[in-house]
Amino acid sequence: QNEDALGFFRDYANAGGATLETAGSLRGGKCIWGLARVNAGFSIGSSDHVKGYILLVSPHEVGKSISVRTTSVRVVCANTLAMAEGEGAAEYRQSHLKDFDVAAAKATVELVKDGLGIMEAEAKKLVKLKMTPFDTVRVLSDIFQPLEDNSDDAIKVLLADPTLQTTTLQGLLWANANAAGATPGNGWGVLNAVTFWSDHMAGRVNDARLYNAWFGQNARRKEQTKQTLLQMVA
């Protein structure tokens, strides 16, 4: 079954004009996945490159279908961020490893390319969004450590006293300042702190971390962080 799934992934990617680059399994083999690179991307500055990918997933579970999702990968740290609805995130699904719709495969790759253009515009806005340490803690605490009292004074206390910060918030703040490709002081840096923490630091088990970063709560937190920051730009 795994050989068939990867053959399907390769053929689907090739039909759309993408290249199957890596593959693996999650949840003890219940979820087979492949990442296929699309020949498109963008750069922030001269060295911060983002590439487009399609993520192909075949779950060995009754009632779950093969799916193709769209995502991006930041080269400097291999952080992933799914493209939100309206950003080339149309999802292809089918229930079995048989013939696929070639037109749908090509359309998926074209949507990734369109989505990368939108993502580039958003990234450039976030780079210009200045974030003080106070701003950073407010955004991250709202999502990862909600406070009963989220007044400015409460945020200042949380910022000043690391012992009041959860391990998660401490990890996010570390990633914001020290992770590969860290750019503290702007919205792009805060978003990439969240994606780095989700993909490389969260939890203790690699398998569970990646599944959660792609499909679970942390995938939703990535998108929530991005939307919160974009609202601050507006």
C-alpha positions in Angstrom: 0.0 0.0 0.0 2.8 2.4 0.8 4.5 1.7 -2.5 1.2 2.3 -4.3 0.6 5.6 -2.4 4.1 7.0 -3.2 3.6 6.0 -6.8 0.3 7.8 -6.9 2.0 10.8 -5.3 4.8 10.8 -7.8 2.4 10.6 -10.8 0.1 13.2 -9.4 3.0 15.6 -8.8 4.5 15.0 -12.3 1.2 15.5 -14.0 0.9 18.9 -12.3 4.5 20.0 -13.0 5.8 19.5 -9.4 8.6 17.3 -8.2 8.2 14.8 -5.3 11.0 15.7 -3.0 10.5 13.8 0.3 8.1 11.4 1.9 7.5 9.6 5.2 4.9 8.3 7.6 3.2 9.4 10.7 1.2 7.9 13.6 2.9 4.5 13.3 2.3 4.2 9.6 -1.3 5.2 9.6 -0.6 8.3 7.6 1.7 8.3 4.6 2.8 11.6 3.2 4.9 13.2 0.5 6.0 16.8 -0.2 6.3 17.8 -3.9 8.0 21.0 -4.8 6.4 23.5 -7.1 8.7 25.6 -9.3 7.7 28.8 -7.7 8.5 30.9 -4.6 9.6 34.3 -3.3 12.3 36.0 -1.3 12.2 38.5 1.6 15.4 40.4 1.2 18.3 38.7 -0.4 18.5 35.5 1.6 15.1 34.6 3.1 13.6 32.3 0.5 10.1 30.6 0.6 9.2 27.7 -1.7 5.9 26.4 -2.7 4.9 22.7 -2.1 2.0 20.4 -2.3 1.5 18.0 0.6 0.0 14.7 -0.4 -1.5 12.5 2.4 -2.8 8.9 2.3 -4.3 7.8 5.6 -4.6 4.1 6.3 -7.8 4.6 8.2 -11.4 3.7 7.3 -13.4 6.6 6.0 -10.5 8.9 5.3 -9.5 9.8 1.8 -6.3 10.7 0.0 -5.9 14.4 0.1 -3.6 17.0 -1.5 -3.0 20.2 0.4 -0.9 23.3 -0.5 1.8 24.7 1.8 5.0 26.7 1.8 8.4 25.9 3.2 10.8 28.6 4.5 14.2 27.4 3.3 16.4 28.8 6.1 14.6 26.7 8.8 12.3 24.3 7.0 9.3 25.8 8.7 5.9 25.1 7.0 2.8 27.2 6.7 -0.4 26.0 5.0 -1.9 28.4 2.6 -5.2 29.7 3.9 -8.5 29.6 2.0 -8.2 32.0 -0.8 -4.4 31.6 -1.1 -4.3 28.6 -3.3 -5.4 26.2 -0.7 -8.0 24.3 -2.7 -7.8 20.7 -1.6 -8.0 17.7 -3.9 -9.5 14.5 -2.5 -10.3 11.0 -3.7 -11.1 7.8 -1.9 -8.7 5.3 -3.5 -5.3 4.9 -5.2 -6.5 4.7 -8.8 -6.6 7.1 -11.7 -6.7 10.8 -10.7 -7.9 13.8 -12.5 -4.9 15.2 -14.4 -6.7 18.6 -14.8 -7.1 18.7 -11.0 -3.4 18.0 -10.5 -2.4 20.8 -12.8 -5.0 23.2 -11.2 -3.6 22.4 -7.7 0.0 23.4 -8.8 -1.3 26.6 -10.4 -3.2 27.5 -7.2 0.0 27.1 -5.3 1.7 29.5 -7.6 -1.2 32.0 -7.2 -1.2 31.5 -3.4 2.6 32.3 -3.2 2.0 35.7 -4.7 -0.6 36.5 -2.0 1.7 35.1 0.7 4.6 37.2 -0.6 2.5 40.3 -0.3 1.5 39.4 3.2 5.1 38.6 4.2 6.3 42.0 3.0 3.5 43.7 5.1 4.6 41.7 8.1 8.2 42.6 7.7 7.2 46.3 7.9 5.1 45.6 11.0 7.2 46.7 13.9 6.9 44.6 17.0 8.2 45.6 20.4 8.8 42.9 23.1 5.5 44.0 24.6 3.6 43.6 21.3 5.2 40.2 20.8 4.2 38.9 24.2 0.7 40.2 23.8 0.1 38.5 20.5 1.7 35.2 21.6 0.1 35.1 25.0 -3.4 35.7 23.5 -3.0 32.6 21.4 -0.8 30.3 23.6 -1.2 31.5 27.2 -4.5 33.4 27.5 -4.7 35.6 30.6 -7.8 36.3 32.7 -6.6 39.8 32.9 -5.1 40.8 29.5 -4.6 44.5 30.4 -1.4 46.3 29.4 -0.2 46.0 33.0 -0.7 42.3 33.1 1.2 41.9 29.8 4.0 44.0 31.2 4.3 41.8 34.3 4.3 38.6 32.1 7.0 40.1 29.9 9.1 41.1 32.9 8.8 37.9 34.9 9.7 34.7 32.8 8.6 32.5 35.8 5.0 33.5 35.0 5.4 32.3 31.4 4.5 28.8 30.4 7.2 26.6 28.8 5.4 27.1 25.5 5.5 30.9 25.7 9.2 30.7 26.8 9.9 28.5 23.8 8.2 30.9 21.4 10.1 33.9 22.7 13.3 31.9 22.4 12.5 31.0 18.8 11.6 34.7 18.1 15.1 35.8 19.2 17.3 32.8 18.4 15.9 30.3 15.9 17.3 29.8 12.5 16.4 32.8 10.4 15.1 34.8 13.4 14.1 38.4 12.7 12.9 39.8 16.0 11.2 43.1 16.0 8.7 42.6 13.2 5.6 40.6 12.4 7.4 38.3 10.0 9.7 37.3 12.8 6.8 36.6 15.2 5.0 34.4 12.6 8.2 32.4 11.9 8.8 32.0 15.6 5.4 30.2 15.8 6.1 28.1 12.8 9.6 27.2 14.0 8.3 26.2 17.5 5.4 24.2 16.0 7.6 22.3 13.5 10.7 21.8 15.6 10.1 22.4 19.3 6.6 21.5 20.4 6.1 18.4 22.5 8.6 15.6 23.0 7.7 13.2 20.1 8.8 14.0 16.6 5.9 12.1 15.0 3.2 13.8 17.1 4.9 17.2 16.6 4.8 17.0 12.8 1.2 15.7 12.7 0.1 18.5 14.9 2.0 21.1 13.0 0.4 20.1 9.7 -3.0 18.9 10.7 -3.8 19.6 14.3 -4.0 22.5 16.8 -0.7 24.0 16.0 -1.6 24.2 12.3 -4.6 26.3 13.4 -2.4 28.4 15.7 -0.1 29.2 12.8 -2.9 30.6 10.8 -4.4 32.4 13.8 -1.1 34.1 14.4 -0.8 35.2 10.8 -4.3 36.6 10.7 -3.8 38.4 14.1 -0.6 40.1 12.8 -2.2 41.0 9.5 -5.1 42.7 11.4 -2.5 44.8 13.2 -1.1 45.9 9.8 -4.6 47.1 8.8 
